[in-house]
Amino acid sequence: MAPPATRTATRRSGLTVDPEIVADATRLYRDLHEHPELSGMEERTAARFAAALQGIGAEVTTGIGGHGVIGVLANGVGPCVLIRAELDALPVAEQTGLPYASTATGVDADGRTVPVMHACGHDLHLAAAVGAATHLARDRGGWRGTLLILGQPAEETMRGAAALLDDGLYERFGRPDLLLAQHAAPLPAGMVAHGSGPMTAGCVTLDITVPGRGGHAATPHLCVDPVVLAATIVVQLQAVVARQVSPAEQVALTVGTLRAGHHPGVIAEYANLGVTIRALHEATLDRVVSSVTRTVRAACEAAGSPREPTIRVVSRSPSLVGDPGATAQVRAAHERMFGPERVGWWPPSLASEDFPLLTAGEIPSSYWMLGTVGPRQWRAVPGASAAEKLANLPTNHSPAFAPNIELALPAGVVALVAAAGTLLSTDPHPSAPPSPEAVPMAPGKGRIGPIERVAGTC
């Protein structure tokens, strides 16, 4: 049964938005949330996404760049718009208490069994993309062109977008005229937020191996202990940001993994560090990578390592800066849908995305944040201001991250349809914004403006 807030029809256009669109998308969301899969292992997720797209008449291809999925909805001659959503989840143990909470496990790249959770909202993105595609598939009279719906693998490891391009994504399915994506964020559900300038940071992921000389724990003087060496490097790397980067620049350097040895009585042969570096500007990233490389090599030389360290770039993605023209058009469309009071601005963040790679440096794109916090949770969380409340809410990647699906999913569907309509819509005169009263922030309180307005746009 559809949430009460989605049972609505638009009186201005005489068209009805089928409540089953959101109901079906909600069922898909819950299924995906309960059965998450790690990056590069999204076989079931890809199959469910592909089946949903096939069910609305899209021409679907699977196995692109790994488990990537693309659905094509062709509707006459016109521009091409691509909607991107992500397939993968994270090695996080869910603590939401939801009836459809994940108890899934997976095997990570090191062969360890780990818990798996959709802790970043990718399940919401997929369900909203299917909902938007379903609406457009049923309302072909309101738009012309081609809609591409992409399920991207391995976003969390920053490898998926590059793999899609290497597998000939645009050569096989056409080069889009506009790229669209949204991302769940701990903002009030029913609102969206756009950026001016960089929205997310560029990111470099490094795999660093420092060599030691193994031996008995009782004779450390005959060995080169890579654990002590790695610990020294971890501490020294913190000074790279603190003392080699301008305080005016936003940079985050994190040693996320450190592995060495198999027995407490044995000094290992090597240690391995996984490092991410995030910055808003490419030149800053380059400088910090150089500093990290210099620091690691100097530490190994000082420790008497028998060999040079290995420093390998695992992935790299630039900062996400939406095309100004496309962003302005999409923001205006969202203001018409939600009302300007529900469309905010998003400050630059050091979170990272590989979505910018899909632009190939020249395809216009628009990317926005989608609110996920329900009114009850927003009221209950401590804080006298919005900033204080945001600081106390579970963030993306938290084991307690749980979008208010009854509000966030319909808003996500509407946001995507509105954004696609900026290029595909045949209606040159979009209607006026709804009044604030027409767009409640909680389900079951009368009409919900965004759902009503979808049919009038596409």
Secondary structure, 3 states (H helix, E strand, C coil): CCCHHHCCECCCCCCECCHHHHHHHHHHHHHHHHCCCECCCCHHHHHHHHHHHHHCCCEEEEEECCCEEEEEEEECCCCEEEEEEECCEECCCCCCCCCCCCCCEEECCCCCEEECECCCCHHHHHHHHHHHHHHHHHCHHHECEEEEEEEECCCCCCCHHHHHHHCCHHHHHCCCCEEEEEEEEEEECCCEEEECCEEEEEEEEEEEEEECECEECCCHHHCECHHHHHHHHHHHHHHHHHHHCCCCCCEEEEEEEEEECCCCCEECCEEEEEEEEEECCHHHHHHHHHHHHHHHHHHHHHHCCCCCCEEEEEEEECCEECCHHHHHHHHHHHHHHHCHHHEEEECCCCCECCHHHHCCCCCCEEEEEEEEECHHHHHHCCCCCHHHHHHHCCCCCCCCCCCCHHHHHHHHHHHHHHHHHHHHECCCCCCCCCCHHHCCCCCCCCCCHHHHHHHHHC
